[in-house]
Amino acid sequence: MALTGIDAVVYGVADMAEAKRFLEDWGVSQVSATPDKLVYHTRDGAEVIVRPKDAADLPPAIEQGNTVREVIWGAANEQELERTLATVKTVPGFHVGPDGLARVTDPNGMSLAFRVTKRRPITVKPTQPNAPGSHNRVNERSPIHAQAHPINIGHVVLFANDFAAMRAFYTEKLGFSISDEYPGHGVFMRCQKVGDHHNTFVLNRPGKPGINHVAFTVADIHEVIGGGIAMSKKGWKTEIGPGRHPISSAYFWYFENPLAAPLEYYADEDYCTEDWKPSTFERKPELFAEWAIIGGIDGNTRRQAAGVDKSGRGHA
Ligand SMILES: [Fe+2]
């Protein structure tokens, strides 16, 4: 089975105007904006769709307040979509919605829809690193980003009411592969056998299903930092970041927002093939972050002491 990734995330929110203000600052591109519906694109065409949370045609919410109401998964083409649906059709409650999309509800109560992907594959060249004897960036400066431009929606992280049922659903019904795992507590899964480390991460939280965060890929650590600083300068509050995950190896920066749970910029995650060796870990804070800054880097940092040389050396 070959779902290629997250094609769209649909939110239901209390304040459409605030959601719009956040998405403009986040760096995704506006496709359309009405009082009833916002549509924004990442660089590859993945959609962020925002609706008023009491819109009658939204799927039920799995938690109180602002939250994700539906995840739309993409398949490469009609054949791959049909191959996925052959198994999905065995799930009780499978149906085709008025928009023509096949749908099921996962064991957490979240609506999932499936379509031939609208994303366009794009190739992104991150800033190449230099080291003694290994010069990958020659006669070229490393950029400073004034704004992030998210490339895709890389993963959605879910709090599972029934962890075992969610693990079984995503692996057995959607064909996801396990990349790493906290046995009984959390499971990182990717939708393609050859692909990025995780497209979903499911965390055990009995009695409280919900969204932990939604993550947007950017090109490299410099775009994580530059994009995060830009959000800080615009007054958006950091949840945690910048920092680095030991599991998946990615750099991250999470922001509170008026859409729902935190949104994440991230870059440089592990890429896995059939030869990837999944590991099991004991869940502890050091495995969430090798390092992380609580509260972010404030928006004026670059104008603070950075230019003042007190060392006498004449350079930093
Ligand atoms: Fe994440």
Residues whose N, C-alpha, C, O or C-beta is under 5 A from the ligand:
A	BS01	LIG	A215 E264
